[in-house]
Amino acid sequence: MYFSQPVSRRALKHTRAIEIEAYRREDDLWDIEARIRDIKTSDTHLATDVRAAGTPIHDLGLRITITTDFDIVGVEAVSSAVPFPQHCGAITPDYQKLVGMNLLKQFRQQVKAALGGTQGCTHISELTQLLPTAAIQAFAGEVIRINDEQISTSSTTTGNTEVTKQQQPFQLDRCHALRLDGAAVAVFYPRWVKQPGTPQ
């Protein structure tokens, strides 16, 4: 574990686990599957029943199918364990509203408008917030170029050489460490480095 040593003795009471997996399909689409679980270490008295220690209070999942352009073309939401079994699962069909959205184009704002508050499930909607960066990580090196490779060349029909303009690697200028005027870019991506104050 990478945290510092706790300053006081303590006892584990609750675990929230979030897991996301990405699958490349044979039809060139991608499935991103997200799951959230809440588990307590002691029996929990809910309004509907008593959940034994180690039994999930929540176990919910969301699978989206996306294109390599980050467009959502399929959705499945499931609720295996919930506090109100006769009621919580009724909202899962509404997550079909995600179809047609794009993970990189105002996605979180669109989800909030369509499925925020009483229009959705708090926990499934929470999973949606992680999908854009999860998809980007899944695509890194597979769909998105992340290395600073040499400019590619190709021969034209006239025998001349055509230089293909190289695009900036996707991840640059998207976080503190990889800002274009930062030291990491200067060392690992020197072609894209910008001096502080230079227009992007």
PyMOL CGO cylinders between C-alpha atoms (Angstrom):
from pymol import cmd
from pymol.cgo import CYLINDER

trace = [
    CYLINDER, 0.00, 0.00, 0.00, 1.27, 3.46, -0.85, 0.3, 1, 1, 1, 1, 1, 1,
    CYLINDER, 1.27, 3.46, -0.85, -0.46, 5.47, 1.90, 0.3, 1, 1, 1, 1, 1, 1,
    CYLINDER, -0.46, 5.47, 1.90, 1.48, 6.51, 4.97, 0.3, 1, 1, 1, 1, 1, 1,
    CYLINDER, 1.48, 6.51, 4.97, 1.06, 4.54, 8.19, 0.3, 1, 1, 1, 1, 1, 1,
    CYLINDER, 1.06, 4.54, 8.19, -2.26, 5.45, 9.89, 0.3, 1, 1, 1, 1, 1, 1,
    CYLINDER, -2.26, 5.45, 9.89, -1.81, 7.50, 13.04, 0.3, 1, 1, 1, 1, 1, 1,
    CYLINDER, -1.81, 7.50, 13.04, -4.49, 5.56, 14.94, 0.3, 1, 1, 1, 1, 1, 1,
    CYLINDER, -4.49, 5.56, 14.94, -5.69, 1.98, 15.15, 0.3, 1, 1, 1, 1, 1, 1,
    CYLINDER, -5.69, 1.98, 15.15, -8.74, 1.43, 12.97, 0.3, 1, 1, 1, 1, 1, 1,
    CYLINDER, -8.74, 1.43, 12.97, -11.21, -1.18, 11.77, 0.3, 1, 1, 1, 1, 1, 1,
    CYLINDER, -11.21, -1.18, 11.77, -12.46, -1.64, 8.20, 0.3, 1, 1, 1, 1, 1, 1,
    CYLINDER, -12.46, -1.64, 8.20, -16.20, -0.98, 8.02, 0.3, 1, 1, 1, 1, 1, 1,
    CYLINDER, -16.20, -0.98, 8.02, -17.03, -0.41, 4.38, 0.3, 1, 1, 1, 1, 1, 1,
    CYLINDER, -17.03, -0.41, 4.38, -15.55, -1.12, 0.97, 0.3, 1, 1, 1, 1, 1, 1,
    CYLINDER, -15.55, -1.12, 0.97, -16.63, 0.49, -2.27, 0.3, 1, 1, 1, 1, 1, 1,
    CYLINDER, -16.63, 0.49, -2.27, -15.08, -1.23, -5.26, 0.3, 1, 1, 1, 1, 1, 1,
    CYLINDER, -15.08, -1.23, -5.26, -15.27, 0.14, -8.78, 0.3, 1, 1, 1, 1, 1, 1,
    CYLINDER, -15.27, 0.14, -8.78, -13.98, -1.97, -11.65, 0.3, 1, 1, 1, 1, 1, 1,
    CYLINDER, -13.98, -1.97, -11.65, -13.86, -1.14, -15.33, 0.3, 1, 1, 1, 1, 1, 1,
    CYLINDER, -13.86, -1.14, -15.33, -12.86, -3.49, -18.13, 0.3, 1, 1, 1, 1, 1, 1,
    CYLINDER, -12.86, -3.49, -18.13, -12.58, -2.80, -21.85, 0.3, 1, 1, 1, 1, 1, 1,
    CYLINDER, -12.58, -2.80, -21.85, -12.98, -5.35, -24.62, 0.3, 1, 1, 1, 1, 1, 1,
    CYLINDER, -12.98, -5.35, -24.62, -12.16, -5.03, -28.30, 0.3, 1, 1, 1, 1, 1, 1,
    CYLINDER, -12.16, -5.03, -28.30, -14.79, -6.87, -30.30, 0.3, 1, 1, 1, 1, 1, 1,
    CYLINDER, -14.79, -6.87, -30.30, -14.42, -8.79, -33.55, 0.3, 1, 1, 1, 1, 1, 1,
    CYLINDER, -14.42, -8.79, -33.55, -16.75, -6.29, -35.26, 0.3, 1, 1, 1, 1, 1, 1,
    CYLINDER, -16.75, -6.29, -35.26, -14.30, -3.44, -34.43, 0.3, 1, 1, 1, 1, 1, 1,
    CYLINDER, -14.30, -3.44, -34.43, -16.58, -1.99, -31.75, 0.3, 1, 1, 1, 1, 1, 1,
    CYLINDER, -16.58, -1.99, -31.75, -15.52, -1.83, -28.11, 0.3, 1, 1, 1, 1, 1, 1,
    CYLINDER, -15.52, -1.83, -28.11, -17.38, -2.82, -24.94, 0.3, 1, 1, 1, 1, 1, 1,
    CYLINDER, -17.38, -2.82, -24.94, -16.61, -0.88, -21.77, 0.3, 1, 1, 1, 1, 1, 1,
    CYLINDER, -16.61, -0.88, -21.77, -17.99, -2.58, -18.67, 0.3, 1, 1, 1, 1, 1, 1,
    CYLINDER, -17.99, -2.58, -18.67, -18.16, -0.76, -15.34, 0.3, 1, 1, 1, 1, 1, 1,
    CYLINDER, -18.16, -0.76, -15.34, -19.21, -2.25, -12.00, 0.3, 1, 1, 1, 1, 1, 1,
    CYLINDER, -19.21, -2.25, -12.00, -19.70, -0.74, -8.57, 0.3, 1, 1, 1, 1, 1, 1,
    CYLINDER, -19.70, -0.74, -8.57, -20.07, -2.67, -5.30, 0.3, 1, 1, 1, 1, 1, 1,
    CYLINDER, -20.07, -2.67, -5.30, -20.61, -1.56, -1.70, 0.3, 1, 1, 1, 1, 1, 1,
    CYLINDER, -20.61, -1.56, -1.70, -19.87, -4.14, 1.00, 0.3, 1, 1, 1, 1, 1, 1,
    CYLINDER, -19.87, -4.14, 1.00, -19.90, -3.73, 4.79, 0.3, 1, 1, 1, 1, 1, 1,
    CYLINDER, -19.90, -3.73, 4.79, -18.04, -5.79, 7.37, 0.3, 1, 1, 1, 1, 1, 1,
    CYLINDER, -18.04, -5.79, 7.37, -21.03, -6.12, 9.71, 0.3, 1, 1, 1, 1, 1, 1,
    CYLINDER, -21.03, -6.12, 9.71, -24.70, -6.95, 9.29, 0.3, 1, 1, 1, 1, 1, 1,
    CYLINDER, -24.70, -6.95, 9.29, -26.60, -3.95, 7.96, 0.3, 1, 1, 1, 1, 1, 1,
    CYLINDER, -26.60, -3.95, 7.96, -30.25, -3.23, 8.74, 0.3, 1, 1, 1, 1, 1, 1,
    CYLINDER, -30.25, -3.23, 8.74, -31.87, -1.77, 5.65, 0.3, 1, 1, 1, 1, 1, 1,
    CYLINDER, -31.87, -1.77, 5.65, -35.47, -0.64, 5.30, 0.3, 1, 1, 1, 1, 1, 1,
    CYLINDER, -35.47, -0.64, 5.30, -36.22, -3.79, 3.31, 0.3, 1, 1, 1, 1, 1, 1,
    CYLINDER, -36.22, -3.79, 3.31, -34.04, -6.46, 4.92, 0.3, 1, 1, 1, 1, 1, 1,
    CYLINDER, -34.04, -6.46, 4.92, -30.86, -7.23, 6.81, 0.3, 1, 1, 1, 1, 1, 1,
    CYLINDER, -30.86, -7.23, 6.81, -27.74, -7.65, 4.68, 0.3, 1, 1, 1, 1, 1, 1,
    CYLINDER, -27.74, -7.65, 4.68, -25.25, -10.02, 6.20, 0.3, 1, 1, 1, 1, 1, 1,
    CYLINDER, -25.25, -10.02, 6.20, -21.66, -8.90, 6.54, 0.3, 1, 1, 1, 1, 1, 1,
    CYLINDER, -21.66, -8.90, 6.54, -19.84, -9.36, 3.25, 0.3, 1, 1, 1, 1, 1, 1,
    CYLINDER, -19.84, -9.36, 3.25, -23.04, -9.34, 1.21, 0.3, 1, 1, 1, 1, 1, 1,
    CYLINDER, -23.04, -9.34, 1.21, -23.22, -6.44, -1.27, 0.3, 1, 1, 1, 1, 1, 1,
    CYLINDER, -23.22, -6.44, -1.27, -25.53, -3.55, -0.47, 0.3, 1, 1, 1, 1, 1, 1,
    CYLINDER, -25.53, -3.55, -0.47, -25.01, -2.40, -4.05, 0.3, 1, 1, 1, 1, 1, 1,
    CYLINDER, -25.01, -2.40, -4.05, -23.80, -4.40, -7.01, 0.3, 1, 1, 1, 1, 1, 1,
    CYLINDER, -23.80, -4.40, -7.01, -24.58, -2.54, -10.20, 0.3, 1, 1, 1, 1, 1, 1,
    CYLINDER, -24.58, -2.54, -10.20, -23.11, -2.51, -13.66, 0.3, 1, 1, 1, 1, 1, 1,
    CYLINDER, -23.11, -2.51, -13.66, -23.12, -0.58, -16.89, 0.3, 1, 1, 1, 1, 1, 1,
    CYLINDER, -23.12, -0.58, -16.89, -21.90, -1.80, -20.26, 0.3, 1, 1, 1, 1, 1, 1,
    CYLINDER, -21.90, -1.80, -20.26, -21.58, 0.58, -23.18, 0.3, 1, 1, 1, 1, 1, 1,
    CYLINDER, -21.58, 0.58, -23.18, -20.63, -0.34, -26.71, 0.3, 1, 1, 1, 1, 1, 1,
    CYLINDER, -20.63, -0.34, -26.71, -18.68, 2.37, -28.53, 0.3, 1, 1, 1, 1, 1, 1,
    CYLINDER, -18.68, 2.37, -28.53, -17.08, 3.05, -31.87, 0.3, 1, 1, 1, 1, 1, 1,
    CYLINDER, -17.08, 3.05, -31.87, -13.46, 4.09, -32.20, 0.3, 1, 1, 1, 1, 1, 1,
    CYLINDER, -13.46, 4.09, -32.20, -14.80, 7.65, -32.50, 0.3, 1, 1, 1, 1, 1, 1,
    CYLINDER, -14.80, 7.65, -32.50, -16.19, 7.33, -28.94, 0.3, 1, 1, 1, 1, 1, 1,
    CYLINDER, -16.19, 7.33, -28.94, -19.83, 7.23, -30.10, 0.3, 1, 1, 1, 1, 1, 1,
    CYLINDER, -19.83, 7.23, -30.10, -22.12, 5.12, -27.90, 0.3, 1, 1, 1, 1, 1, 1,
    CYLINDER, -22.12, 5.12, -27.90, -24.10, 2.62, -29.99, 0.3, 1, 1, 1, 1, 1, 1,
    CYLINDER, -24.10, 2.62, -29.99, -25.29, 0.20, -27.30, 0.3, 1, 1, 1, 1, 1, 1,
    CYLINDER, -25.29, 0.20, -27.30, -26.05, 0.21, -23.57, 0.3, 1, 1, 1, 1, 1, 1,
    CYLINDER, -26.05, 0.21, -23.57, -26.94, -2.34, -20.91, 0.3, 1, 1, 1, 1, 1, 1,
    CYLINDER, -26.94, -2.34, -20.91, -27.49, -1.41, -17.24, 0.3, 1, 1, 1, 1, 1, 1,
    CYLINDER, -27.49, -1.41, -17.24, -27.95, -4.08, -14.56, 0.3, 1, 1, 1, 1, 1, 1,
    CYLINDER, -27.95, -4.08, -14.56, -28.69, -4.09, -10.83, 0.3, 1, 1, 1, 1, 1, 1,
    CYLINDER, -28.69, -4.09, -10.83, -27.80, -7.36, -9.11, 0.3, 1, 1, 1, 1, 1, 1,
    CYLINDER, -27.80, -7.36, -9.11, -27.93, -6.06, -5.54, 0.3, 1, 1, 1, 1, 1, 1,
    CYLINDER, -27.93, -6.06, -5.54, -29.75, -2.92, -4.39, 0.3, 1, 1, 1, 1, 1, 1,
    CYLINDER, -29.75, -2.92, -4.39, -31.34, -1.66, -1.16, 0.3, 1, 1, 1, 1, 1, 1,
    CYLINDER, -31.34, -1.66, -1.16, -34.85, -1.61, -2.68, 0.3, 1, 1, 1, 1, 1, 1,
    CYLINDER, -34.85, -1.61, -2.68, -35.08, -4.62, -5.00, 0.3, 1, 1, 1, 1, 1, 1,
    CYLINDER, -35.08, -4.62, -5.00, -38.63, -3.91, -6.18, 0.3, 1, 1, 1, 1, 1, 1,
    CYLINDER, -38.63, -3.91, -6.18, -37.83, -0.32, -7.09, 0.3, 1, 1, 1, 1, 1, 1,
    CYLINDER, -37.83, -0.32, -7.09, -34.17, 0.39, -7.88, 0.3, 1, 1, 1, 1, 1, 1,
    CYLINDER, -34.17, 0.39, -7.88, -33.99, -1.76, -10.99, 0.3, 1, 1, 1, 1, 1, 1,
    CYLINDER, -33.99, -1.76, -10.99, -36.93, -0.02, -12.63, 0.3, 1, 1, 1, 1, 1, 1,
    CYLINDER, -36.93, -0.02, -12.63, -34.68, 2.81, -13.81, 0.3, 1, 1, 1, 1, 1, 1,
    CYLINDER, -34.68, 2.81, -13.81, -32.08, 0.70, -15.65, 0.3, 1, 1, 1, 1, 1, 1,
    CYLINDER, -32.08, 0.70, -15.65, -33.90, 0.81, -19.03, 0.3, 1, 1, 1, 1, 1, 1,
    CYLINDER, -33.90, 0.81, -19.03, -33.60, 4.61, -18.97, 0.3, 1, 1, 1, 1, 1, 1,
    CYLINDER, -33.60, 4.61, -18.97, -29.84, 4.31, -19.52, 0.3, 1, 1, 1, 1, 1, 1,
    CYLINDER, -29.84, 4.31, -19.52, -30.64, 3.66, -23.17, 0.3, 1, 1, 1, 1, 1, 1,
    CYLINDER, -30.64, 3.66, -23.17, -30.64, 7.47, -23.29, 0.3, 1, 1, 1, 1, 1, 1,
    CYLINDER, -30.64, 7.47, -23.29, -26.85, 7.20, -23.50, 0.3, 1, 1, 1, 1, 1, 1,
    CYLINDER, -26.85, 7.20, -23.50, -27.09, 5.79, -27.02, 0.3, 1, 1, 1, 1, 1, 1,
    CYLINDER, -27.09, 5.79, -27.02, -26.07, 8.48, -29.50, 0.3, 1, 1, 1, 1, 1, 1,
    CYLINDER, -26.07, 8.48, -29.50, -23.90, 10.38, -27.02, 0.3, 1, 1, 1, 1, 1, 1,
    CYLINDER, -23.90, 10.38, -27.02, -20.17, 10.78, -27.59, 0.3, 1, 1, 1, 1, 1, 1,
    CYLINDER, -20.17, 10.78, -27.59, -17.82, 10.24, -24.63, 0.3, 1, 1, 1, 1, 1, 1,
    CYLINDER, -17.82, 10.24, -24.63, -15.66, 13.23, -25.59, 0.3, 1, 1, 1, 1, 1, 1,
    CYLINDER, -15.66, 13.23, -25.59, -18.37, 15.75, -26.49, 0.3, 1, 1, 1, 1, 1, 1,
    CYLINDER, -18.37, 15.75, -26.49, -20.05, 17.24, -23.41, 0.3, 1, 1, 1, 1, 1, 1,
    CYLINDER, -20.05, 17.24, -23.41, -20.78, 13.70, -22.23, 0.3, 1, 1, 1, 1, 1, 1,
    CYLINDER, -20.78, 13.70, -22.23, -20.90, 14.32, -18.48, 0.3, 1, 1, 1, 1, 1, 1,
    CYLINDER, -20.90, 14.32, -18.48, -23.13, 17.36, -18.93, 0.3, 1, 1, 1, 1, 1, 1,
    CYLINDER, -23.13, 17.36, -18.93, -25.51, 15.39, -21.16, 0.3, 1, 1, 1, 1, 1, 1,
    CYLINDER, -25.51, 15.39, -21.16, -25.70, 12.55, -18.64, 0.3, 1, 1, 1, 1, 1, 1,
    CYLINDER, -25.70, 12.55, -18.64, -26.52, 14.99, -15.85, 0.3, 1, 1, 1, 1, 1, 1,
    CYLINDER, -26.52, 14.99, -15.85, -29.30, 16.55, -17.93, 0.3, 1, 1, 1, 1, 1, 1,
    CYLINDER, -29.30, 16.55, -17.93, -30.79, 13.21, -19.01, 0.3, 1, 1, 1, 1, 1, 1,
    CYLINDER, -30.79, 13.21, -19.01, -30.18, 11.00, -15.96, 0.3, 1, 1, 1, 1, 1, 1,
    CYLINDER, -30.18, 11.00, -15.96, -29.29, 13.25, -13.04, 0.3, 1, 1, 1, 1, 1, 1,
    CYLINDER, -29.29, 13.25, -13.04, -31.10, 13.23, -9.70, 0.3, 1, 1, 1, 1, 1, 1,
    CYLINDER, -31.10, 13.23, -9.70, -34.40, 11.34, -9.69, 0.3, 1, 1, 1, 1, 1, 1,
    CYLINDER, -34.40, 11.34, -9.69, -34.10, 10.67, -13.42, 0.3, 1, 1, 1, 1, 1, 1,
    CYLINDER, -34.10, 10.67, -13.42, -31.51, 7.97, -12.82, 0.3, 1, 1, 1, 1, 1, 1,
    CYLINDER, -31.51, 7.97, -12.82, -29.70, 5.74, -10.34, 0.3, 1, 1, 1, 1, 1, 1,
    CYLINDER, -29.70, 5.74, -10.34, -27.08, 7.58, -8.30, 0.3, 1, 1, 1, 1, 1, 1,
    CYLINDER, -27.08, 7.58, -8.30, -24.59, 4.72, -8.53, 0.3, 1, 1, 1, 1, 1, 1,
    CYLINDER, -24.59, 4.72, -8.53, -24.99, 3.85, -12.20, 0.3, 1, 1, 1, 1, 1, 1,
    CYLINDER, -24.99, 3.85, -12.20, -24.79, 7.53, -13.09, 0.3, 1, 1, 1, 1, 1, 1,
    CYLINDER, -24.79, 7.53, -13.09, -21.63, 7.73, -11.00, 0.3, 1, 1, 1, 1, 1, 1,
    CYLINDER, -21.63, 7.73, -11.00, -20.12, 5.02, -13.19, 0.3, 1, 1, 1, 1, 1, 1,
    CYLINDER, -20.12, 5.02, -13.19, -20.84, 7.05, -16.32, 0.3, 1, 1, 1, 1, 1, 1,
    CYLINDER, -20.84, 7.05, -16.32, -18.50, 9.77, -15.10, 0.3, 1, 1, 1, 1, 1, 1,
    CYLINDER, -18.50, 9.77, -15.10, -15.55, 7.37, -15.34, 0.3, 1, 1, 1, 1, 1, 1,
    CYLINDER, -15.55, 7.37, -15.34, -16.28, 6.13, -18.85, 0.3, 1, 1, 1, 1, 1, 1,
    CYLINDER, -16.28, 6.13, -18.85, -14.54, 8.83, -20.93, 0.3, 1, 1, 1, 1, 1, 1,
    CYLINDER, -14.54, 8.83, -20.93, -11.12, 8.43, -19.34, 0.3, 1, 1, 1, 1, 1, 1,
    CYLINDER, -11.12, 8.43, -19.34, -11.53, 4.64, -19.15, 0.3, 1, 1, 1, 1, 1, 1,
    CYLINDER, -11.53, 4.64, -19.15, -12.20, 4.52, -22.88, 0.3, 1, 1, 1, 1, 1, 1,
    CYLINDER, -12.20, 4.52, -22.88, -9.22, 6.75, -23.60, 0.3, 1, 1, 1, 1, 1, 1,
    CYLINDER, -9.22, 6.75, -23.60, -6.96, 4.45, -21.58, 0.3, 1, 1, 1, 1, 1, 1,
    CYLINDER, -6.96, 4.45, -21.58, -8.39, 1.42, -23.38, 0.3, 1, 1, 1, 1, 1, 1,
    CYLINDER, -8.39, 1.42, -23.38, -7.74, 3.00, -26.77, 0.3, 1, 1, 1, 1, 1, 1,
    CYLINDER, -7.74, 3.00, -26.77, -4.21, 4.14, -25.88, 0.3, 1, 1, 1, 1, 1, 1,
    CYLINDER, -4.21, 4.14, -25.88, -1.75, 2.29, -28.06, 0.3, 1, 1, 1, 1, 1, 1,
    CYLINDER, -1.75, 2.29, -28.06, -4.60, 0.41, -29.77, 0.3, 1, 1, 1, 1, 1, 1,
    CYLINDER, -4.60, 0.41, -29.77, -6.67, 3.13, -31.40, 0.3, 1, 1, 1, 1, 1, 1,
    CYLINDER, -6.67, 3.13, -31.40, -4.98, 6.32, -30.22, 0.3, 1, 1, 1, 1, 1, 1,
    CYLINDER, -4.98, 6.32, -30.22, -1.32, 6.95, -31.03, 0.3, 1, 1, 1, 1, 1, 1,
    CYLINDER, -1.32, 6.95, -31.03, 0.55, 7.79, -27.84, 0.3, 1, 1, 1, 1, 1, 1,
    CYLINDER, 0.55, 7.79, -27.84, 4.16, 7.62, -29.03, 0.3, 1, 1, 1, 1, 1, 1,
    CYLINDER, 4.16, 7.62, -29.03, 6.01, 10.43, -30.76, 0.3, 1, 1, 1, 1, 1, 1,
    CYLINDER, 6.01, 10.43, -30.76, 6.86, 8.46, -33.89, 0.3, 1, 1, 1, 1, 1, 1,
    CYLINDER, 6.86, 8.46, -33.89, 8.65, 9.76, -36.95, 0.3, 1, 1, 1, 1, 1, 1,
    CYLINDER, 8.65, 9.76, -36.95, 6.69, 11.54, -39.66, 0.3, 1, 1, 1, 1, 1, 1,
    CYLINDER, 6.69, 11.54, -39.66, 5.58, 8.91, -42.13, 0.3, 1, 1, 1, 1, 1, 1,
    CYLINDER, 5.58, 8.91, -42.13, 6.19, 9.18, -45.88, 0.3, 1, 1, 1, 1, 1, 1,
    CYLINDER, 6.19, 9.18, -45.88, 4.51, 7.60, -48.87, 0.3, 1, 1, 1, 1, 1, 1,
    CYLINDER, 4.51, 7.60, -48.87, 5.10, 7.59, -52.61, 0.3, 1, 1, 1, 1, 1, 1,
    CYLINDER, 5.10, 7.59, -52.61, 2.59, 9.31, -54.88, 0.3, 1, 1, 1, 1, 1, 1,
    CYLINDER, 2.59, 9.31, -54.88, 1.61, 8.15, -58.36, 0.3, 1, 1, 1, 1, 1, 1,
    CYLINDER, 1.61, 8.15, -58.36, 4.03, 10.72, -59.83, 0.3, 1, 1, 1, 1, 1, 1,
    CYLINDER, 4.03, 10.72, -59.83, 6.93, 9.24, -57.94, 0.3, 1, 1, 1, 1, 1, 1,
    CYLINDER, 6.93, 9.24, -57.94, 7.24, 12.16, -55.55, 0.3, 1, 1, 1, 1, 1, 1,
    CYLINDER, 7.24, 12.16, -55.55, 7.35, 11.64, -51.81, 0.3, 1, 1, 1, 1, 1, 1,
    CYLINDER, 7.35, 11.64, -51.81, 4.40, 12.91, -49.84, 0.3, 1, 1, 1, 1, 1, 1,
    CYLINDER, 4.40, 12.91, -49.84, 5.00, 13.85, -46.21, 0.3, 1, 1, 1, 1, 1, 1,
    CYLINDER, 5.00, 13.85, -46.21, 2.08, 13.05, -43.96, 0.3, 1, 1, 1, 1, 1, 1,
    CYLINDER, 2.08, 13.05, -43.96, 1.59, 15.69, -41.30, 0.3, 1, 1, 1, 1, 1, 1,
    CYLINDER, 1.59, 15.69, -41.30, 1.89, 14.16, -37.88, 0.3, 1, 1, 1, 1, 1, 1,
    CYLINDER, 1.89, 14.16, -37.88, -0.69, 14.96, -35.23, 0.3, 1, 1, 1, 1, 1, 1,
    CYLINDER, -0.69, 14.96, -35.23, 0.22, 15.73, -31.66, 0.3, 1, 1, 1, 1, 1, 1,
    CYLINDER, 0.22, 15.73, -31.66, -0.04, 12.63, -29.45, 0.3, 1, 1, 1, 1, 1, 1,
    CYLINDER, -0.04, 12.63, -29.45, -3.50, 12.48, -27.93, 0.3, 1, 1, 1, 1, 1, 1,
    CYLINDER, -3.50, 12.48, -27.93, -2.54, 12.75, -24.26, 0.3, 1, 1, 1, 1, 1, 1,
    CYLINDER, -2.54, 12.75, -24.26, -0.43, 15.89, -24.54, 0.3, 1, 1, 1, 1, 1, 1,
    CYLINDER, -0.43, 15.89, -24.54, -1.76, 19.06, -22.90, 0.3, 1, 1, 1, 1, 1, 1,
    CYLINDER, -1.76, 19.06, -22.90, -4.55, 17.15, -21.14, 0.3, 1, 1, 1, 1, 1, 1,
    CYLINDER, -4.55, 17.15, -21.14, -3.06, 16.99, -17.64, 0.3, 1, 1, 1, 1, 1, 1,
    CYLINDER, -3.06, 16.99, -17.64, -0.55, 18.80, -15.43, 0.3, 1, 1, 1, 1, 1, 1,
    CYLINDER, -0.55, 18.80, -15.43, 2.35, 16.43, -16.10, 0.3, 1, 1, 1, 1, 1, 1,
    CYLINDER, 2.35, 16.43, -16.10, 1.94, 16.53, -19.86, 0.3, 1, 1, 1, 1, 1, 1,
    CYLINDER, 1.94, 16.53, -19.86, 1.28, 20.23, -20.39, 0.3, 1, 1, 1, 1, 1, 1,
    CYLINDER, 1.28, 20.23, -20.39, 3.05, 21.47, -23.50, 0.3, 1, 1, 1, 1, 1, 1,
    CYLINDER, 3.05, 21.47, -23.50, 5.23, 23.91, -21.56, 0.3, 1, 1, 1, 1, 1, 1,
    CYLINDER, 5.23, 23.91, -21.56, 6.22, 21.30, -18.98, 0.3, 1, 1, 1, 1, 1, 1,
    CYLINDER, 6.22, 21.30, -18.98, 9.42, 19.38, -18.32, 0.3, 1, 1, 1, 1, 1, 1,
    CYLINDER, 9.42, 19.38, -18.32, 7.99, 15.96, -19.21, 0.3, 1, 1, 1, 1, 1, 1,
    CYLINDER, 7.99, 15.96, -19.21, 7.02, 17.09, -22.71, 0.3, 1, 1, 1, 1, 1, 1,
    CYLINDER, 7.02, 17.09, -22.71, 10.41, 18.75, -23.15, 0.3, 1, 1, 1, 1, 1, 1,
    CYLINDER, 10.41, 18.75, -23.15, 12.16, 15.46, -22.36, 0.3, 1, 1, 1, 1, 1, 1,
    CYLINDER, 12.16, 15.46, -22.36, 9.87, 12.84, -23.90, 0.3, 1, 1, 1, 1, 1, 1,
    CYLINDER, 9.87, 12.84, -23.90, 8.06, 14.79, -26.66, 0.3, 1, 1, 1, 1, 1, 1,
    CYLINDER, 8.06, 14.79, -26.66, 10.51, 17.61, -27.52, 0.3, 1, 1, 1, 1, 1, 1,
    CYLINDER, 10.51, 17.61, -27.52, 8.92, 18.31, -30.90, 0.3, 1, 1, 1, 1, 1, 1,
    CYLINDER, 8.92, 18.31, -30.90, 5.73, 19.49, -29.21, 0.3, 1, 1, 1, 1, 1, 1,
    CYLINDER, 5.73, 19.49, -29.21, 7.19, 21.54, -26.37, 0.3, 1, 1, 1, 1, 1, 1,
    CYLINDER, 7.19, 21.54, -26.37, 6.01, 25.14, -26.04, 0.3, 1, 1, 1, 1, 1, 1,
    CYLINDER, 6.01, 25.14, -26.04, 7.75, 27.87, -24.11, 0.3, 1, 1, 1, 1, 1, 1,
    CYLINDER, 7.75, 27.87, -24.11, 5.67, 29.38, -21.30, 0.3, 1, 1, 1, 1, 1, 1,
    CYLINDER, 5.67, 29.38, -21.30, 3.49, 32.12, -22.66, 0.3, 1, 1, 1, 1, 1, 1,
    CYLINDER, 3.49, 32.12, -22.66, 3.59, 30.83, -26.23, 0.3, 1, 1, 1, 1, 1, 1,
    CYLINDER, 3.59, 30.83, -26.23, 0.12, 30.58, -27.85, 0.3, 1, 1, 1, 1, 1, 1,
    CYLINDER, 0.12, 30.58, -27.85, -1.02, 26.96, -28.12, 0.3, 1, 1, 1, 1, 1, 1,
]
cmd.load_cgo(trace, "trace")
